[in-house]
Amino acid sequence: MDVGNKQHQIPETPTALPATEVLIGRIGWLIRLRWVAVGGVLIFVEAVRRLLPIQLFPSRLYTVLGILTLYNLTVWLVFVRLRRVRTDAVGSSRRDTGAVVGGLARFLLPRVPPGVNYYDRPAARAAVFASCQIGLDLVFLAALLHFAGGIENPLRVFFVFHVIVASILLSRRATYAHATLGLLLLSAVALGEFSGVLPHYSLQSHWRPDAYLDPHLVGTQLFLLGVTLYVSAYLASSIAARLRRREVDVVVLSRHLAEKAVHLEAAYAEVSAGEKAKSQYMRKVAHELREPLGTIKTALGVVLEFAPGAMANRTRDLIRRAHHRAGELAEVTQELLSLSRARGSRATVEHTTLDPGEVSRLVLDEMRPRAADAGVVLTVQIGEKQKEIMGDPEGLADLMDNLLSNAIRYTPRNGTVTFSVQVAHGKLAIEVKDTGIGIPQEDLPRIYEEFFRSKTAREYSPDGSGLGMAIVKAVVDQHQGTISVESSPGHGTRVRVELPAAG
């Protein structure tokens, strides 16, 4: 079988996270987060002006926010174009996963395990785009803090948020770089105000008016902020790196599972083809044998009936044995046909509306003489008028025939076989219970195997092909039903079959 054909193609290796599509998606999240930040700062400024005894310089803050708004709008337009270009590239050509990215991109993009290369040129451009945004965000945050108290503003901890965002989008080295940039910007604001290069916009809060000129206080604040930024960078980047490794593991595992699925599909196709070929061969052989065997049996029967009385007893005995064996072989041939038919495709079996009671009565017409010859009492429990169901009449007849035939064959004289057919709760229930020799517990799992007969069955009756329960199971599977068997050696067997009444 051609496993590499179009139907069984192994899918291309998917892009690991954070590769181009996901990285671009996270950039969109960053832009939306910036809109939230702009709105939050506006609300915060207005609330502080009206509710707290803190001095603010709203005109300068609003100027920074206005520039930030224009900047975010520009970034959003670039992001829309970047996303459109990426979508067109994916739709028109293969992904450029083997492209060599530049040194800056290799610095910015998170590392992946050796031998795994999921980054392309669009991913490199997206990483540079994201890094530039985070850097400019730090600049805007430093400007806002400068016009809102500088080092005395408690919102300086917001630098930590940008470090966390960098750890989500970029590599650990890039995260440390942005943490350093944030510390340098806030240090520039503090030292600029300390030296008088930048004016100080006091909040007139709990800090004393000249606190920003105290070198120990300013140094302590910068030191604590630096420790906070670098510890946050380490923790966030460590967690992000671990998650990325897990993401790559998931991608690789998905690849392996896809390959296994393709191989399993090919193996299943081979098994199905073999089973189909075996079924077709079995059907062909059975068809070829059935007619000549019938002819041989009939001819031998005629010889036995009309042979001259002078025929030697030994000759008559040989003909009688040949007639019996021909009958057995014809029965096995018919069972092979029934089995191959039941195991064929559901599309080849016609399910029609049928009366299970009528099918049962046709089978019973054949089984009653056999039960009488065996000295077995056959008890039947079938309603006068059964509900019509959807099913295969021939398959259903084969199922009933084999269940009753087995029960009669393995029940001693004066024993009882009970046959019940009921339709209720959307199911057709067929039950055959006998007082026969039973089945050993260790043989129950094998009773559906072709040509299998338990030791007790072979000892009790040499005749039998071992195909009866295999045919029953095939018909049950054909109708998507269930079968259960309860048996105890010396105490009989109970077989119950349930088939969907709606087809």
Secondary structure, 3 states (H helix, E strand, C coil): CCCCCHHHCCCCCCCCCCCHHHHHHHHHHHHHHHHHHHHHHHHHHHHHHHHCCCCCCHHHHHHHHHHHHHHHHHHHHHHHHHHHHHHHHHHHCCCCCCCCCCHHHHHHCCCCCCCCCCCCHHHHHHHHHHHHHHHHHHHHHHHHHHCCCHHHCHHHHHHHHHHHHHHHHCCHHHHHHHHHHHHHHHHHHHHHHHHCCCCCCCCCCCCCCCHHHCHHHHHHHHHHHHHHHHHHHHHHHHHHHHHHHHHHHHHHHHHHHHHHHHHHHHHHHHHHHHHHHHHHHHHHHHHHHHHHHHHHHHHHHHHHHHCCCCCCHHHHHHHHHHHHHHHHHHHHHHHHHHHHHHCCCHHHCCCEEECHHHHHHHHHHHHHHHHHHHCCEEEEEECCCCCCEEECHHHHHHHHHHHHHHHHHCCCCCCEEEEEEEEECCEEEEEEEECCCCCCHHHHHHCCCCCCCCHHHHHHCCCCCCCHHHHHHHHHHHCCCEEEEEEECCCEEEEEEEEECEC
